[in-house]
Every structure is written in structure tokens, then in C-alpha cells.
Amino acid sequence: MQIAQKWLAEKTNQSVLLLLVGGLLFRAVIAFCFYPTFDEAYYYIYSLHLDWSYFDHPVLVALTTGFGPWLTGEVSQFTIRLGALICHTGSLILLYLTSLRLFSAKAALLTLAIATICPIFQIGFGILSLPDSPLILFWSASLYCAVDEFLPQPENQKHSFLYQPTYRLAILSILVGLACLSKYHGFILGFGLIGFCLTSPRHRAALNSPWAWLGLGLFILTISPMLFWNIQHDWVSFRFQSERAVPKSGYNLLSVALTCLLGIAYMFPTIGFPLWWVSMRWATPRRWRSLITQIKQLFSQKSLTKSGDLDTTKLLILWVSLPLILGFTLMGGYRQILPAWTMPGFWGITLLLGQQAIIWEQMSRRWVRRWLLGSAIMVSSILLILLLQVTTGIIQKPGQYALMGGFLPPKDDPSTELIDIQQLRRGFAQSPVLTAALKKASFIFTNRYYIGGPIAMSLKSIAQIPITCFDIGNDQGVKDQRGFAFWSKADQWLGEDALYITTAPFNLRKDLMANYRTYFSSLNEIETIPIRRGGVVINNIYVYQAKTLLKPYPRSYGI
């Protein structure tokens, strides 16, 4: 108790606690109110089919998404996000401690403030239940452990230029393995750490030490669930992820620029532009030549010289950050990438921006305060406006909660595709027709894998019916059933009755209905559940009764 009181007596520590607790409460409010996204709801189905790994992601997202429902017994948007809220708080603490160890208490506070304000960090890492939440937790833990191993405090090492590998290499290997079990980005983290050891003369010894070989074994053991599942399924996850990285069209530099700008927008310009600037100020021709010289010396077995003018701290941070940032940004030239793919890299760069803010503060403390406070106010306001629009329709026209009559018709608002699972749950519970149909059905199917998640969340407390996906395919005929191809067998429900559930955009597609009618003896609409916002119907959920599955629905992969 006395230690805690002493810690809180310092003004900087009070600010740290305010950022951590205030940020957690702000994210919790959004997590409680914001409807589940399709990806989150899909990952909830992971938790209903626990396995060593999954088709499109490793196992940890199933555990973090299922944590809240298992703990509380309730299935809601808040409970599936409980794991993400906890993980992100831990990530922020680790990021703060890393900056504190590398730089100073003031730099650590500024780093924490920047990471807390950045909207995509808040949403992608700290609100939505995505693979990125556990990834960033173990990414941050790996970075902290790497700093502890490679950049010890002067009092812990007699000769600062000498380096002796320690047991921390084994711990670091486990942490990187856990990052890989969160998302395949973890392998790029491991690549960055190896690259750092190769290009930092005094840390090359780490790769030849017994601790590194032990770490390699522990790393393989840690990712063994992923390997075990893929061995059983013909390495389908690795093939799926690698195929997404292979160019299928020409290269477009304009797309690269748009990828950069989109990432900056998601980070918010007052945060995004400084993060890019701090990232790229290292990439001058002189520093690239210094790095190339180091690599040439490495392969020519010449004695390595000191790493140019780039100090070891920056070298470590850049090696675990730039491969991800540059790799996915350049990938944007030949395929569309999600902005979240580059964000773990910018998470590490936040350490350098926090230190840079110290320099700016020395020139103008008032400017730095206005920069951070203004960014926080703008980001919070925008997020709250988006939350109110999604849940109540404050700019929707028409809408009973619209401000000044609104101006955005529901048909032009992509947020109307999100499904209020509480309304959907009430629609099923209050309909005698649907109650009877649920009792007769052996399974439920949808036409898109991401629609199954909200349905599963809505029906969890009403009926325990398996859900699958019969995907007719896109314009190129490619079917995307994701994990559903492995959670049931193609012939499992032959001769059984089902319910087909879909949303308004797909209900008008005659090709879907014609296709499904060839697989069932009959297919008839039995109920429509309206989804309302601001007193206006913005979407409809259509329920069909499908009798007697005549033949297995074809799959391009799975069991």
C-alpha cells in the first residue's frame, strides 16, 4: 500500500493512471454500445468450435473472443470484447514500460498518450475482438523482453558494448511464438528480431548461443498447435495466407500512395503523419548504405564495424517495425490491404515518436500539449459521433433521433449492414412461426460466412442449432466458406431440414435462390425480421424454411 501511495504521489504517474483508466473506460463504453462487426461475430463461432487452429487465423482469437461469454454466461457485443479490452490495457502498460526503460518517464508518458489517442489502435487493438488484440499484447511483451535482453541498463552490465546472451532469449522465443498464435504477423516480428541481431555487431552472438537454440525449440513447441492443425489439413492456412501475398495483376504506384494515405487517415492525420515521418527519417541514402555495408561484411565474413550513425535502440525498434510497415504498404500496389495490417509496425514506431515529442516539447511545450489534447478531443468526438450514428442514426434521414432532420439516407449508409443482435434475438423469440421452425430444423445455413456470426450470437440463448455456409461463389466462381468448411462434413445433414437466413441485399438475388432450390426439396420464406434504427427500418433479415437436403453442397476445400 505504501509503495502504491508513493508511486501515485508523483504527477507523471498520476497522468499514466489517468490515461490507462480513462482510456479503458472510454473503450468499454464503445464496446458496450457498438454493434458487433461481422469479423468479431465470425470469431465468436471460433469459440463454439474450439480447435488447435483455424482456416484463416491461429487459435488465440478464439480464446480472447470466447473469454467474456465463458466468464459471464452471456453473449453480447460487450462480452465478446472483454478479452480485447484487457489485452489492450496490458499492451499499453508494456509499451509504457518499454519506453521508460529505453528513454525517460516523460517520453514514456508521451508514448502512452499517443498510443491511447490513435483511433485505429483504440478500435483495432482495444475495442473490437480481432486477432490483433492478442497479437499486440505479445508483440509488446516481445519488444519489452528484447529491450531487456539486448539493451540492458548500465548498472546491469559492466561493459556496455559487450553482450552476453541470457535465458531471456528463450522467453523471447516463447513470446514471439504466442504472437504467431495470435496472427501470422508474428512471423514478421521474428524475422525483424533476427535481422536486428545480424546487423548489430555486438548482438550477432545471440544467434549462435545455446539459449537461441533452446529458444528455437521452444518457439516450435509454442506454435505446434498451428503446425499440428495444418499438418492434418494439408497446410491449408499457410497456402491461404501465402496466396493472398502473390501478385495477380500489375503494379500501381498510385495504389501505394492511397494505401499510405488511408493508413494515415485511420491513425488520424495529426498522429499518422508524424508516425510516418519518424519512420522514414531513418531511411536516408546514407543510412541505407551503412546498413548494406554491414550486410556485405556479414556475408563476406569480414569483421563488423560499428553500425554507422544509427544507435542500437533505434535499430531494434526499426527492425521490428519497418519490415511490416514497408512490406504491406508496398503490397498495396498490387492488391487491396486492410489498414490494420501495417499497424503493429506503427505501434513500435510510437516509441520513437514519444521520444521525438520530448525534443518538440523543449522547443514549445504549449504546442505539444495542444497537439495531443486537440487530437484527443477530435478523435473522441469523431468516435462518439460514429457510435451515435450506428446505434441511433443521428445523421440519418429519416430518423426520430436525427439532428436537424438528418441528411444521410439508410440506403447510402454502409453501417446499416451491421446487425443489432438484440433485435434479431427478440425477433426470433417473439415469433411463434420461427420458434416452431427452430425446433424442426437440424441446421441453419447462410450465403456468406460473415453473416453466420450475428446469427450464432443472436440464437445462442434460444436454440442450440449448428450453423454453416453454402457460398455460391463470387463473379469468378471462387467460394469462400472460411472455417465453416471444417466445422461440419459435406454430407452431415443429408435428408435433414434447415433454415436459410440472409439479409436484404442478398434476398433479391435470383441466382442464389435458384441454386439452393436444386439442393432442397422445397425452399419457402416464412418470416421477415425488421432491423430498426431511429424508428426506421434500415435492414431486413429473411428466414426461409428449407426441407430435405437432397445432396451435399460442394466445397472447394475442407472436410
C-alpha positions in Angstrom: 0.0 0.0 0.0 2.8 2.4 0.9 4.6 1.6 -2.4 1.3 2.4 -4.3 0.8 5.7 -2.5 4.4 6.7 -3.1 4.0 5.8 -6.8 0.8 7.9 -7.1 2.4 10.8 -5.3 4.3 11.6 -8.5 2.4 13.7 -11.0 3.7 11.8 -14.0 2.4 8.5 -12.5 -1.0 10.1 -11.9 -1.1 11.0 -15.6 -0.2 7.4 -16.5 -3.0 6.1 -14.4 -5.5 8.6 -15.8 -4.6 7.6 -19.4 -4.9 3.9 -18.6 -8.1 4.0 -16.7 -9.7 6.8 -18.7 -8.8 5.0 -22.0 -10.2 1.7 -20.7 -13.5 3.3 -19.6 -13.8 5.1 -23.0 -13.2 1.9 -24.9 -15.6 0.0 -22.6 -18.4 2.4 -23.4 -17.9 2.0 -27.1 -17.5 -1.8 -26.7 -20.8 -1.9 -24.8 -22.9 0.1 -27.3 -21.4 -0.6 -30.7 -23.0 -3.5 -32.6 -20.7 -6.5 -33.3 -18.9 -6.3 -36.6 -19.1 -9.3 -39.0 -15.5 -10.4 -38.3 -16.0 -10.3 -34.5 -19.2 -12.3 -34.7 -17.4 -14.8 -37.0 -14.6 -15.2 -34.5 -17.3 -15.9 -31.8 -18.1 -19.0 -33.8 -14.4 -20.0 -33.4 -15.1 -20.2 -29.7 -18.0 -22.6 -30.4 -15.7 -24.9 -32.3 -12.5 -25.0 -30.3 -9.6 -26.5 -32.2 -5.9 -26.3 -32.4 -6.1 -23.7 -35.1 -8.4 -22.4 -37.8 -8.5 -21.9 -41.6 -7.8 -18.2 -41.6 -6.3 -17.4 -38.2 -4.5 -19.2 -35.3 -6.2 -20.1 -32.1 -5.8 -17.2 -29.7 -8.5 -15.1 -31.2 -11.0 -17.9 -30.3 -9.8 -17.7 -26.7 -9.9 -13.9 -26.4 -13.3 -13.7 -28.1 -14.8 -16.6 -26.0 -13.3 -15.4 -22.7 -16.2 -13.0 -21.9 -19.1 -15.3 -22.8 -17.4 -18.2 -20.9 -16.8 -15.9 -17.9 -20.3 -14.3 -17.7 -22.5 -16.8 -19.4 -23.9 -14.0 -21.6 -23.3 -13.5 -25.4 -23.3 -9.8 -26.3 -21.1 -7.3 -28.1 -19.6 -6.3 -24.8 -18.8 -9.8 -23.6 -17.0 -11.0 -26.8 -14.9 -7.8 -26.5 -13.9 -8.3 -22.9 -10.7 -10.1 -23.8 -9.7 -7.3 -26.2 -10.3 -4.6 -23.6 -8.0 -6.5 -21.1 -5.3 -7.3 -23.8 -5.0 -3.7 -24.9 -4.7 -2.4 -21.4 -1.8 -4.8 -20.9 -0.3 -3.8 -24.3 -0.3 -0.1 -23.3 1.3 -0.9 -19.9 4.1 -2.9 -21.7 4.6 -0.1 -24.3 4.9 2.4 -21.5 7.4 0.3 -19.6 9.5 -0.3 -22.7 9.7 3.5 -23.4 10.5 4.1 -19.7 13.4 1.6 -20.0 14.7 3.0 -23.3 14.3 6.7 -22.8 12.7 8.5 -19.8 9.5 8.8 -17.7 8.4 11.8 -19.7 9.0 10.1 -23.1 7.1 7.0 -21.8 4.1 9.2 -20.8 4.0 10.9 -24.2 4.3 7.5 -25.9 1.4 6.2 -23.8 -0.6 9.3 -24.7 -0.1 8.9 -28.4 -0.9 5.2 -28.3 -4.0 5.9 -26.3 -5.3 8.6 -28.7 -4.6 6.9 -32.0 -8.1 5.7 -33.2 -7.1 2.6 -35.1 -5.1 1.5 -32.1 -8.1 2.0 -29.9 -10.6 0.3 -32.3 -8.5 -2.4 -33.9 -6.5 -3.4 -30.8 -8.5 -2.3 -27.9 -12.3 -2.5 -28.7 -13.0 -5.0 -31.4 -12.3 -8.6 -30.8 -9.9 -9.3 -33.5 -6.6 -11.3 -33.8 -4.8 -8.0 -33.5 -5.6 -7.7 -29.8 -3.6 -10.7 -28.5 -1.0 -10.1 -31.3 -0.3 -6.6 -30.0 -0.1 -7.9 -26.4 2.6 -10.4 -27.2 4.2 -8.1 -29.7 4.6 -5.6 -26.9 5.8 -8.2 -24.5 8.3 -9.4 -27.1 9.6 -5.9 -27.6 10.0 -5.3 -23.8 11.8 -8.6 -23.4 14.1 -7.8 -26.4 15.0 -4.5 -24.9 15.7 -6.2 -21.6 17.9 -8.7 -23.3 19.7 -6.6 -25.9 19.7 -3.2 -24.3 20.3 -3.7 -20.6 20.6 -0.8 -18.2 24.2 0.3 -17.5 24.0 -0.8 -13.9 23.2 -4.4 -15.1 26.2 -4.7 -17.4 29.8 -3.7 -16.5 30.9 -3.0 -20.1 28.1 -1.5 -22.2 29.5 -2.6 -25.5 29.8 -6.2 -24.5 26.8 -8.5 -24.9 26.3 -11.9 -23.3 23.2 -13.9 -24.4 21.0 -14.9 -21.5 17.9 -17.0 -20.7 15.7 -14.1 -21.9 16.3 -15.4 -25.4 14.3 -18.5 -24.5 11.5 -16.3 -23.1 11.6 -14.1 -26.1 11.1 -17.1 -28.4 8.0 -18.2 -26.5 6.6 -14.6 -26.7 7.2 -14.5 -30.4 5.5 -17.9 -30.8 2.5 -16.6 -28.9 2.4 -13.6 -31.3 2.4 -16.1 -34.1 -0.5 -18.0 -32.5 -2.4 -14.7 -32.5 -1.8 -13.7 -36.1 0.6 -14.7 -38.8 2.2 -11.2 -38.5 4.1 -12.7 -35.6 6.5 -14.4 -38.1 7.5 -11.0 -39.4 8.2 -9.9 -35.8 10.6 -12.9 -35.5 12.2 -12.0 -38.8 12.8 -8.5 -37.6 14.5 -9.6 -34.4 16.8 -11.9 -36.4 17.6 -9.1 -38.7 18.5 -6.9 -35.8 20.9 -9.5 -34.4 22.5 -9.9 -37.9 23.1 -6.2 -38.4 24.0 -5.2 -34.9 27.7 -6.3 -34.5 27.7 -6.9 -30.8 24.4 -8.8 -30.8 25.2 -11.3 -33.5 26.4 -13.7 -30.8 22.8 -14.2 -29.8 22.2 -16.4 -32.9 25.0 -18.8 -32.0 24.2 -19.2 -28.3 22.8 -22.2 -26.6 19.9 -20.0 -25.4 19.0 -19.3 -29.0 18.9 -23.0 -29.9 16.8 -23.6 -26.8 14.6 -20.7 -27.9 14.1 -22.2 -31.3 12.9 -25.4 -29.8 10.5 -23.5 -27.5 9.3 -21.4 -30.4 8.4 -24.6 -32.4 6.7 -26.1 -29.4 4.7 -22.9 -28.8 3.4 -22.8 -32.4 2.9 -26.5 -32.5 -1.0 -26.2 -32.3 -0.9 -24.3 -35.6 1.5 -26.7 -37.1 -0.4 -29.8 -35.9 -3.7 -28.5 -37.3 -2.2 -27.6 -40.7 -0.4 -30.9 -41.0 -3.9 -32.5 -40.6 -5.4 -30.2 -43.2 -2.8 -30.1 -46.0 -1.2 -26.8 -44.8 -4.4 -25.0 -45.9 -3.9 -22.0 -43.6 -0.3 -21.3 -44.9 -1.5 -21.7 -48.5 -4.4 -19.4 -48.0 -2.3 -16.7 -46.4 0.6 -17.0 -48.9 -1.7 -16.9 -51.9 -3.0 -13.5 -50.7 0.5 -12.1 -50.9 1.1 -13.3 -54.5 0.5 -10.6 -57.2 -2.3 -11.4 -59.5 -2.2 -8.1 -61.5 0.1 -5.3 -62.5 1.7 -2.9 -60.0 0.2 0.5 -59.3 2.3 3.2 -57.5 -0.9 5.3 -57.1 -2.4 2.4 -55.0 0.7 2.5 -52.8 0.2 6.2 -52.2 -3.5 5.6 -51.5 -2.6 2.8 -49.1 -0.3 5.2 -47.2 -3.0 8.0 -47.0 -5.7 5.5 -45.9 -3.4 4.3 -43.1 -2.7 7.9 -42.1 -6.5 8.6 -42.0 -7.1 5.6 -39.8 -4.4 6.7 -37.4 -5.8 10.3 -37.6 -3.6 12.8 -39.6 -2.1 14.5 -36.6 -0.8 11.2 -35.4 -0.4 9.4 -38.7 1.8 11.9 -40.5 4.3 12.2 -37.5 4.5 8.4 -37.3 5.3 8.1 -41.0 7.9 11.0 -40.6 9.6 9.3 -37.7 9.6 6.0 -39.6 11.1 7.4 -42.8 13.6 9.9 -41.4 15.9 6.9 -40.9 15.6 5.8 -44.5 18.1 8.3 -45.9 20.5 7.1 -48.7 23.5 7.4 -46.3 21.9 5.2 -43.7 20.8 2.6 -46.2 24.4 2.5 -47.5 25.6 1.9 -43.9 23.2 -1.0 -43.5 24.1 -2.5 -46.8 27.8 -2.3 -45.8 27.0 -4.2 -42.6 25.2 -6.9 -44.5 28.1 -7.2 -47.1 30.6 -7.5 -44.2 28.4 -10.2 -42.6 28.3 -12.4 -45.7 32.0 -11.7 -46.6 33.0 -12.8 -43.1 34.9 -9.5 -42.5 35.0 -8.0 -39.0 31.9 -6.0 -38.5 32.3 -2.3 -37.7 30.0 -0.2 -35.6 26.5 0.3 -37.1 27.1 3.7 -38.7 25.3 6.6 -37.1 22.2 4.6 -36.2 22.2 3.8 -32.5 21.2 0.3 -31.3 18.0 1.4 -29.7 16.6 2.8 -33.0 18.0 -0.2 -34.9 16.0 -2.6 -32.7 12.7 -0.6 -33.0 13.0 -0.1 -36.7 13.8 -3.8 -37.4 10.6 -4.9 -35.6 8.6 -2.2 -37.2 9.7 -1.3 -40.8 9.5 -4.8 -42.4 5.8 -4.9 -41.6 5.1 -1.2 -42.5 7.0 -1.3 -45.8 6.1 -4.8 -46.7 2.3 -4.4 -46.5 2.4 -0.8 -47.8 4.3 -2.0 -51.0 1.9 -4.9 -51.2 -0.9 -2.3 -51.6 0.5 -1.7 -55.1 -1.0 -5.0 -56.4 -3.8 -5.8 -54.0 -6.1 -4.1 -51.5 -4.8 -4.4 -48.0 -6.6 -3.7 -44.7 -5.1 -0.6 -42.9 -4.8 -2.7 -39.7 -2.2 -4.9 -41.4 0.6 -2.3 -41.0 -0.4 -1.1 -37.6 1.7 -3.4 -35.4 4.7 -1.7 -37.1 3.5 1.7 -36.2 2.8 0.6 -32.7 6.6 0.1 -32.3 7.3 3.4 -34.0 5.2 5.1 -31.3 8.2 4.7 -29.1 10.3 6.9 -31.4 7.6 9.4 -31.7 7.3 9.7 -28.0 11.0 10.4 -27.7 10.8 12.9 -30.6 8.0 14.7 -28.7 10.4 15.4 -25.9 12.6 17.3 -28.4 9.5 19.2 -29.7 8.4 19.9 -26.1 11.8 21.6 -25.4 11.1 24.0 -28.3 7.4 24.6 -27.4 5.7 22.8 -24.6 2.4 24.5 -25.3 2.5 23.3 -28.9 2.9 19.7 -27.8 0.1 19.9 -25.3 -2.2 21.5 -27.9 -1.2 18.8 -30.4 -2.1 15.9 -28.0 -5.1 17.5 -26.4 -6.5 18.7 -29.7 -6.0 15.2 -31.3 -7.6 13.5 -28.3 -10.7 15.8 -28.4 -11.1 15.4 -32.2 -10.6 11.6 -32.2 -13.0 11.1 -29.2 -15.6 13.4 -30.8 -15.5 11.5 -34.1 -15.7 8.1 -32.5 -18.7 9.2 -30.4 -20.5 10.7 -33.4 -19.9 7.4 -35.3 -21.2 5.4 -32.3 -24.3 7.5 -32.1 -24.9 7.2 -35.9 -24.6 3.4 -35.9 -26.8 3.0 -32.8 -29.4 5.8 -33.1 -28.9 7.4 -36.5 -28.2 11.0 -35.5 -27.5 12.0 -39.2 -29.9 9.5 -40.7 -32.8 10.8 -42.9 -35.4 10.0 -41.9 -34.9 9.2 -38.2 -36.5 10.2 -34.9 -33.1 11.0 -33.3 -31.7 12.8 -36.4 -30.1 16.2 -35.8 -31.6 19.0 -37.9 -33.6 16.4 -39.8 -30.6 14.3 -40.9 -29.1 14.1 -44.4 -27.9 10.5 -44.9 -30.5 8.0 -46.3 -30.2 4.5 -44.9 -29.6 3.1 -48.4 -26.4 5.1 -48.6 -25.1 4.3 -45.1 -22.8 1.2 -45.0 -23.3 1.0 -41.2 -26.8 -0.3 -41.8 -25.3 -3.7 -42.7 -24.3 -4.2 -39.0 -26.9 -6.2 -37.2 -28.3 -5.4 -33.8 -28.2 -8.9 -32.4 -30.6 -7.9 -29.6 -33.3 -7.0 -32.1 -32.6 -10.2 -34.1 -32.8 -12.2 -30.9 -36.2 -10.7 -30.0 -37.4 -11.3 -33.5 -36.8 -15.0 -33.2 -38.1 -15.2 -29.6 -41.3 -13.4 -30.2 -42.3 -15.2 -33.4 -44.3 -18.4 -33.0 -43.6 -19.3 -36.6 -39.8 -19.1 -36.0 -39.9 -20.8 -32.7 -41.6 -23.8 -34.3 -39.3 -23.7 -37.2 -36.2 -23.7 -35.0 -37.4 -26.9 -33.3 -37.8 -28.7 -36.6 -34.6 -27.6 -38.2 -31.4 -29.7 -37.9 -29.1 -26.8 -39.1 -29.0 -23.2 -40.3 -27.2 -22.0 -43.4 -26.3 -18.6 -44.8 -25.0 -17.5 -48.1 -21.9 -15.6 -46.7 -19.6 -16.8 -44.0 -19.7 -13.4 -42.2 -23.5 -13.5 -41.8 -23.4 -16.6 -39.7 -21.7 -14.8 -36.8 -24.5 -12.4 -35.8 -27.0 -15.3 -36.2 -25.0 -17.5 -33.9 -24.7 -14.7 -31.3 -28.5 -14.0 -31.5 -29.6 -17.6 -31.2 -27.2 -18.8 -28.5 -29.7 -18.3 -25.7 -32.7 -19.5 -27.8 -31.6 -22.7 -29.7 -28.5 -24.8 -30.0 -28.5 -25.3 -33.7 -25.4 -25.7 -35.8 -24.7 -23.1 -38.5 -22.9 -23.5 -41.8 -22.4 -21.6 -45.0 -23.4 -22.5 -48.5 -21.5 -20.0 -50.6 -22.4 -19.9 -54.3 -19.2 -18.0 -55.1 -18.2 -14.6 -56.4 -18.1 -13.4 -60.0 -15.1 -15.7 -60.7 -16.8 -18.7 -59.1 -14.5 -18.7 -56.0 -16.3 -20.0 -52.9 -15.3 -18.6 -49.6 -16.6 -20.7 -46.7 -13.7 -20.0 -44.4 -13.9 -22.1 -41.2 -17.3 -23.4 -41.9 -15.7 -25.8 -44.4 -14.1 -27.6 -41.4 -16.8 -27.4 -38.7 -19.1 -29.9 -40.4 -18.9 -32.6 -43.1 -20.4 -32.0 -46.5 -22.8 -35.0 -46.1 -23.6 -34.4 -42.5 -27.2 -33.2 -42.9 -28.3 -35.2 -45.9 -32.1 -35.7 -45.7 -32.4 -33.1 -42.9 -34.4 -29.8 -42.8 -32.8 -26.5 -42.4 -33.4 -22.7 -42.1 -31.8 -20.4 -44.6 -31.2 -16.9 -43.2 -29.9 -13.9 -45.2 -30.1 -10.1 -45.3 -31.8 -7.7 -47.6 -29.0 -7.2 -50.2 -28.8 -10.9 -50.9 -32.5 -11.7 -50.8 -33.1 -10.1 -54.2 -30.5 -12.4 -55.9 -32.5 -14.9 -58.0 -29.3 -16.9 -58.8 -28.9 -17.7 -55.0 -32.5 -19.0 -54.7 -32.3 -20.9 -57.9 -29.1 -22.6 -56.8 -30.4 -23.5 -53.3 -33.6 -25.0 -54.6 -31.6 -27.6 -56.5 -30.3 -28.9 -53.2 -33.6 -29.0 -51.2 -37.0 -30.5 -51.9 -38.6 -27.1 -51.1 -37.5 -23.6 -50.0 -40.0 -21.1 -48.8 -39.9 -17.8 -47.0 -41.6 -18.0 -43.6 -40.7 -14.8 -41.8 -39.0 -11.4 -42.1 -37.4 -9.7 -39.1 -37.1 -5.9 -39.5 -34.0 -4.2 -38.0 -34.8 -0.7 -37.0 -32.8 2.4 -36.1 -34.3 5.7 -35.1 -37.7 4.3 -35.6 -36.9 3.4 -39.3 -36.4 0.0 -40.8 -32.8 0.0 -42.2 -32.4 -3.7 -42.9 -34.4 -6.9 -43.0 -33.4 -10.4 -42.0 -35.2 -13.0 -44.2 -35.8 -16.5 -42.9 -36.6 -19.4 -45.3 -37.6 -23.0 -44.4 -35.6 -25.5 -46.5 -36.9 -29.1 -46.4 -34.8 -32.2 -47.0 -31.3 -31.6 -48.1 -31.0 -33.8 -51.3 -27.3 -33.8 -51.9 -24.1 -32.4 -50.3 -23.3 -28.8 -51.0 -20.0 -28.6 -52.9 -16.9 -27.3 -51.2 -13.6 -26.2 -52.7 -11.7 -27.2 -49.5 -12.5 -28.6 -46.1 -13.8 -31.9 -44.9 
